[in-house]
Amino acid sequence: FALRQAVPGGQGIQSQPTTSDETVVAGGTVVLRCKVEDPDDSSLQWSNPAQQTLYFGEKRALRDNRIQLVRSTPNELAISIGNVVLADEGEYTCSIFTMPVRTAKALVTVLGIPQNPQIFGYELPIRETEMAQLTCRSSGSKPAAELRWKKGNKELQGRCWLQEDSNGKTFTVTSRVEFTVTKEDNDVEVTCTVDHESLQNSERSTSQKLQVYFKPTATIEPDPPYPREAPPPSPSGSRPLLPQEFLWTKEGSDVPLHPNTNRVLTLPFLNKSDSGTYICMATSTMGRVVVRYNLDINDASPMSSSSGTYHAVIGGVVAVIVFLLLSLLIVLAHYLIRHKGTYLTHEAKGSDDAPDADTAIINAEGGQASGDDKKEYFI
C-alpha cells in the first residue's frame, strides 16, 4: 500500500492523520482507515471524491446504506463501503479539525470484472487444409484483461486489440487466431480464456468444438484372421473417418455384393468359390478411397502351424534314417563284391553209373586229373 499524507504549515507529525490506498473488485467491500497519534481533542472525518462528508466521528453524514462505521476512537476512524461500483473509484479524504486542519488522502481503485468470453467466426464445418479464423471477445474489464487460446492441449498465439467501453472506465478486449485445420482437429475443442487480477484463483473461458470434413481412409480386416469352410466368417472394412457410403464388389464381377452402406460385408457359409479379391469403396463428401483384400478359403479342418511343424520334424527324422540305411547297403554290397572266392570240387566221375561203391571210387581216381574248377559267389 502507499502512505498518503499532507503536512501544511510545517506542523508536528504527531497530529497528522495517515491512510493507505486500497484496491477492491467491483461488487466487493473496501475498508478505509484513518489514524492519528495525537488527536488534540479533535474529531476525524471521512469524505468521498466529491467532497461529501461520509462520517464525522461516529456520526453518519451521508445517507448511503452501503457505507458503515467499522471503528471510531479518538485515534482512529474506520469505515467500510460495500457493493463497490466503478463510480466509487477516486481519492477519499480523512481530515482532523485542528488549527490548522490536517488531511490525508486514500486512493481507492476499483477493478472491473471481465465478462465471460465469447467466440465468433465459426458457423459451418471446415474442410481439411482450409484456414480457420476464430475471434474471442470479453467486455467490462478494468484494467484491460488478457485473452489466451488453446487448441486441445496446444497453446495458440492470437492477435489482440482494445476498445474503451462507453462508460469510459472499462475495456473490451478482442483476440483473433488463425490456423490451418487437419483431420486430427476433428472434434477438438478450441478454448479462449480470460486472465485478470480481479478473478484471483478462478478463470473464465469458453470453448468451440471443431468439425472437419476430410477424405476417408479405409482398410479391410478379415474376421476370423484365417477363414475356412465353416460358417459364419466375414471380411469387414474398418471404420473410415466420416464416410457416407460403402460399396463392396468382387474382382471379376461388375455386380455389387448386395448393395449396402454398411462397413461390414458378411459372407455366410463360406466355401472355395468365395475365394478371390474383394474391393471396398468408401465415399464421403471429401472424396473416395478404394482398398482391396485377397480372401483365401482353407479346408474345414486345416492343419495348425504347430502340428505342421511336428510332422515336418518327423519327416526329417525318417529321411535321415532312410538315407543311413541306403548308405549302409551300398557299402555292404561294395565290400561283398570285392571279396568273391573260388574253390576246387572233387566229385567222383561216373559214380552215378557204378554198381557199387568200390567201382565208384576206382572210377573217381581215374578221372581226378580232369576235375572241373567251379566258381561260386556268396551273397
Disulfide bonds with the S-S distance in Angstrom:
Cys34-Cys94 1.75
Cys136-Cys192 1.94
